[in-house]
Amino acid sequence: MLVDTQNLVPISEANQSFSRVARMADERGSVVILRNNKPSYVLTTFNQASHDKNEQDDVFDPEYVTQLGRQLIDQHRATLEALAH
């Protein structure tokens, strides 16, 4: 994976300004989050992750993510409904 130095963000900044970092990912495709000045995480848009599927694990497969989301909602439906009220 090639990393553009303009896409590097310290974890403290990502924590304090997540929406700004998410906008960076929207604009640039991905952002690398640094922990202790070392690349630790990659924030990417769902569409970008799906597009780069050949470079990623199948974890980013949209059908898999949708299925996993439905399973989590079904497992925690009672709690989610209680929180909604």
Summary of the structure (lengths in Angstrom):
residues: 85
radius of gyration: 15.8
end to end distance: 44.2
largest distance: 45.7
contacts: 191
relative contact order: 0.11
helix: 64%
strand: 19%
